[in-house]
């Protein structure tokens, strides 16, 4: 079993989800970056793009993100996004 960490995804209005995952790839303002379990502490500004989440059952989920911040600390990744949307919306 791959090491896990807690991923919390929020907007200013609500917490969308909080669950254990294996990895996450986020759209930083300077490019995409990935996080695995036990990552060094980090705070990063987010741009617009696709957040890719590898779940504990090895499935992959994708979410569109527009702006915000990500914090990595003590095996928890907290994403405070300006907007989270279905990735297909980005094409419109």
Secondary structure by P-SEA (a helix, b strand, c coil): ccbbbbbbbbccccccccccccccccccccbbbbbccccccbbbbbcbbbbbbbccccbbbbbbbccccccccccbbbbbcccccccccccc
